[in-house]
Amino acid sequence: MGISARELAAATPASRDRYVDLLRVASLGVVVLGHWLMAVVGADGQVNNLLAVVPWLQGVTWGLQVMPVFFFVGGFSHALAYRSRPRYAAFLRARLQRLLRPTMVFVGVWGAAALLLQLVGGDDGLTGVALRLVAQPLWFIGIYLAMVALTPPLLRLHERYGWGAFALLVGGAVAVDVLRFAAGVPFVEFLNFAFVWLAVHQLGFLRADGRIRRPAVLATAGLVGAGLLVALGPYPLSMVGMPGEKVSNMAPPTLALLCHGLWLVGAVELCRGPGARFAARAGVWHKVVLANGVAMTAFLWHLTAMLGVYGAMLALGLEPPEPATAAWWAQVPPRIVAAALLTALLVAAFRGFERPSPPARASAPAASAAAPPARASGPTASASAPARGPRRAPLAALGATLALFGVLGLSMTGFGGLLEGHAATLIAVPVTAPVAVATALLGWLLVERAGRTHR
């Protein structure tokens, strides 16, 4: 029997940074709430974005687009995790288990449902939209997977250059946007999926070493930079993707989104004192631990729940009112409550797949295996720590790369048109859903194989 959330909360050491865990839960919660709020479903089952219907609301994305906070927290956690386990394959396996295991279960369930619906001819209307839409958040899993895989080299870069490593990534993002907008270089914009998100991730490394000492400067610079770029440049106001827009700040990310991330990171760091005191309360901390244990499962299934609520409304003849009208806003609270309840049921059904497996057995002799692991004594601890099983690292890196492309490919294709071989383009490569699933599975198996050690 696993340890309960209450027991985990009670056993938490005083040295743990509980504010980071609070930020992780809160940022994912805001993303989920934003998706539920912004989705507009018509009587014909087609899904639109509230921000496209009411453009003046796009300014709220400067508060609701909090993915940078999640990636910032990820950098902090990855730095500590790798320093405590400086073996690449084992680190990668441990971090990816809670990402890929619930993800592949989600893919398996929706893949089987998609095949059944297509065979019986039920893949039209809202159902057809759902088959395409529910896979879109998988882009987040792919980006986060890349961050985990690149943590060791980027952490070494951070340990050597500090803020200079962060500045290098920011410079890359600037260069990409210049080449994109000023020189019209094709496909160069996709490099900012790495430069922008990894720069935010790098801020987490800086926080782990206590090097973000002036968060007000960071927040001010980011907010002013984002404002100037949107006001003077080719960047849209919305910090999330909008249907049909020529330029998106999200896909691929832009320098404006990076500035947005900087001000968010500065803002949450400014709130660190009161936030830490709030997270230290016993009741709050218990809820944070409970939510962290199911966060990925809830994120994967929250769009399923939302579309399920809309589907039930249409099946019962409850035609959604015109968006942004008084009737529509009055319907928002009960619809969100219903989506939350359905998400809770789905989490109860699938939460077991998010629990980590027992740690792999060490390949070292029994005497050394029983010795306690050495603690990281400073910023350069991971660079000097011995790495075992060097041959496993390339296998783990290959697995992570395949899993990354598989998950991202599936986020592009969705689950519709499986029997017809429906394809989408990932950067410049056509990919189908079956190929994406097979690639992700193969990658996961390679990471598992590389991460497991034998006596």
Secondary structure as GFF3:
##gff-version 3
##sequence-region A 1 455
A	DSSP	alpha_helix	5	10	.	.	.	ID=ss1
A	DSSP	alpha_helix	18	38	.	.	.	ID=ss2
A	DSSP	beta_strand	39	41	.	.	.	ID=ss3
A	DSSP	beta_strand	47	49	.	.	.	ID=ss4
A	DSSP	alpha_helix	50	53	.	.	.	ID=ss5
A	DSSP	three_ten_helix	55	60	.	.	.	ID=ss6
A	DSSP	alpha_helix	61	64	.	.	.	ID=ss7
A	DSSP	alpha_helix	67	84	.	.	.	ID=ss8
A	DSSP	alpha_helix	88	119	.	.	.	ID=ss9
A	DSSP	alpha_helix	125	133	.	.	.	ID=ss10
A	DSSP	alpha_helix	138	161	.	.	.	ID=ss11
A	DSSP	alpha_helix	163	181	.	.	.	ID=ss12
A	DSSP	three_ten_helix	188	191	.	.	.	ID=ss13
A	DSSP	alpha_helix	192	208	.	.	.	ID=ss14
A	DSSP	alpha_helix	215	232	.	.	.	ID=ss15
A	DSSP	alpha_helix	255	270	.	.	.	ID=ss16
A	DSSP	alpha_helix	272	279	.	.	.	ID=ss17
A	DSSP	alpha_helix	282	292	.	.	.	ID=ss18
A	DSSP	alpha_helix	295	315	.	.	.	ID=ss19
A	DSSP	alpha_helix	326	350	.	.	.	ID=ss20
A	DSSP	three_ten_helix	351	354	.	.	.	ID=ss21
A	DSSP	alpha_helix	366	370	.	.	.	ID=ss22
A	DSSP	alpha_helix	381	384	.	.	.	ID=ss23
A	DSSP	alpha_helix	392	413	.	.	.	ID=ss24
A	DSSP	beta_strand	423	426	.	.	.	ID=ss25
A	DSSP	beta_strand	429	432	.	.	.	ID=ss26
A	DSSP	alpha_helix	433	451	.	.	.	ID=ss27
###
